[in-house]
Structure formats: C-alpha cells, structure tokens
Amino acid sequence: MNSYFVVFETTSDCDNDCIYCYNIWKKKNFPGNRSINEDKKRLLENVIEKIKPAGICFTGGEPLLCPELPEFIELCRPKVKFLSLATNGKNLGEDFFSRISPKKLDLLDISLPTLRDDKYAEICKSEGSEKVKSAFILAKKNGFRVNLSVTAMKINMDEIEDILRFAFAFSLDSATINFFAPSGRGEFFREELSLSLQDKISIMKKADEFSEKTGLPVIFGIPFERCRADISSLKNIKMSTCLCGVVKFAVDFEGSIRPCEMSGLVLGNILSDDLESILDREALKKFRSENYLSECPSCVSYNYCMGSCRFSG
C-alpha cells in the first residue's frame, strides 16, 4: 500500500443532469455510447493489485445506481485503508444503511448545490432536494462520517454561508467547497457559472470566518493560485493542491486510467498496463506541465497549488 488515491467511476448512469457536472462523457464532442465492462469486479481487483492505493473514492455518474457497489466495498475493505463514496444522496435510504455499515465506509461525501427546492430542480434538472437533505440526517443517525460538498458557482454563491450553516446545524463532520471548473457538461455553462477572482476571495473569507466561529472544518477542493491574491490570513480553511497525475488517478467503468476525473486524457487501461508505464508516459508529463502560468514551477508558493487545477479556467 502507498499514497496513491483512485477515483473509481462505477457507472455512467445518473438520476441528475446537473449543469455543473464535470463527468467527461458529458463533454462537448466526447464520443458517446461508451461500452461498460461487464466484469467491473476484475477492474477493481486490478486497481488494488497494480496501484495498491491508500484510498479509493467510489463515484459515477451516481454510484448508488451501480448494483455491484456493496460488493465493491466488501472487496476493498481489508485491502484499502480509506474508502469513501461520493453521491448526490437521493438514493441513500434505509436499504443502503442496512447493507453498509460505518466500519465498511470511512466517509460519505454528499453533494448539495442549494437548499432551495426550486433552484435544485434548476441546477440538477431533477426533483429530490428533500431526499438529499434527509440523507444527511439519516447518515449521521447511522453513525457515518459525513462531508457536505458544494460546487460554488455564480448562481449559488449567495447561498454558500447558508449551506455551511446547514452542515453545522446537523453536526456534519466537514464541508467541502469546490470552485466551479468548466469541464463535462459544465463547458456548456461556462459563462453563467464561472466565478470571478473577487467572487472566490469573498467565498474563502466568509468560509474562513464561519469555520473560525463554529469549528466546522471547511476544505476547498479546487486549488487557489496564491499568486493571484494573498490568502495567508485565512487560517481556518484548508486549501487543496492539485495532485492529479501525481498520486491521484481516475479509473472508469471500462478500465481506462486518466490523470483526473475532469480529464478525457486516457493514459492506458488497468487491465493491460502497469502503473510504472503509465507514470512514464509523455502524455502524463505534458498534462502535469500545463500549469496555470509557465513560471509556476519556480514560484515560492508552487507546493500550495502545484500549478492549480488544469480545468479551473
């Protein structure tokens, strides 16, 4: 086991059609009608054997629509130190909790882009926001560690504080704020959803104040370039760095290995390639070289963002 982390995309199926979705099969000009490997268990076994990840996050699409999910969790538990599930929460009910215990899953990561029912329907193109809110309560009741994830966009940035209040009020373990990155279906809505620099700074400041006041851990999942603004005074929030293609990789339901869940760049296949050959590929080196600025590697703050998110626009 080592420090590698794998995002395992269990299925392309989803019961939402979010306008900010980064899934690459919803990307402009991305080939459609992709096949799904029928033996996904073998894919996962190869992930464990060849990458030996310290952590795996099950995603989709919507992973709760993957019938093999409980089997996947059972397969990974004795071999992988940290297991998490990223879900929209609409299918988190008593049936799930009767089959999966907190001992099997280290973190439930549930997304909630808004507290308003009408806006949820607008953003996610589906009903069900009340089910999602109930899922947080049910998950905590069943003893799970729960993180609330919210993608911060132009159309919901005025709600971020209220969403953090919701997380605190229901004793959630943490909240993650991801700045909108125009990938997947989000490419179609770049202008409507993208945040300005001042928007991002404002959100970070408010989150920092909230975390200081309440003690709620708040993580920013998309790196922020410290060359753009001095955020050294924000001591209460945790900022992420881009480790995609370094220790973090995505593996999809066909076995394709990509450097990031937002990237369509296929580096190889887990069924036929070993990790050493993947790490040595020129395509991966080029991906990592695409920093926010050409001078990023020489920046004194480079380790804080590692050249930033390659899709943050």
C-alpha positions, 0 to 999 in steps of 0.5 A: 500500500502507498499514497496513491488515491483512485477515483473509481467511476462505477457507472455512467448512469445518473438520476441528475443532469446537473449543469455543473457536472464535470463527468467527461462523457458529458463533454462537448464532442466526447464520443458517446455510447461508451461500452461498460465492462461487464466484469467491473469486479476484475477492474477493481481487483486490478486497481488494488493489485497494480496501484495498491492505493491508500484510498479509493473514492467510489463515484459515477455518474451516481454510484448508488445506481451501480448494483455491484457497489456493496460488493465493491466495498466488501472487496476493498475493505481489508485491502484499502485503508480509506474508502469513501463514496461520493453521491448526490444522496437521493438514493441513500435510504434505509436499504443502503444503511442496512447493507453498509455499515460505518466500519465498511465506509470511512466517509460519505461525501454528499453533494448539495448545490442549494437548499432551495427546492426550486433552484435544485430542480434548476441546477440538477434538472431533477426533483429530490432536494428533500431526499438529499437533505434527509440523507444527511440526517439519516447518515449521521443517525447511522453513525457515518462520517459525513462531508457536505460538498458544494460546487460554488458557482455564480448562481449559488454563491449567495447561498454558500454561508447558508449551506455551511450553516446547514452542515453545522446545524446537523453536526456534519463532520466537514464541508467541502467547497469546490470552485466551479471548473468548466469541464463535462457538461459544465463547458456548456455553462461556462459563462453563467457559472464561472466565478470571478477572482473577487467572487472566490476571495469573498467565498474563502473569507466568509468560509474562513470566518464561519469555520473560525466561529463554529469549528466546522472544518471547511476544505476547498477542493479546487486549488487557489493560485496564491499568486493571484491574491494573498490568502495567508490570513485565512487560517481556518480553511484548508486549501487543496493542491492539485495532485492529479497525475501525481498520486491521484488517478481516475479509473472508469467503468471500462478500465481506462486510467486518466490523470483526473476525473475532469480529464478525457486524457486516457493514459492506458487501461488497468487491465493491460498496463502497469502503473510504472508505464503509465507514470512514464508516459509523455502524455502524463508529463505534458498534462502535469506541465500545463500549469496555470502560468509557465513560471509556476514551477519556480514560484515560492508558493508552487507546493500550495497549488502545484500549478492549480487545477488544469480545468479551473479556467 
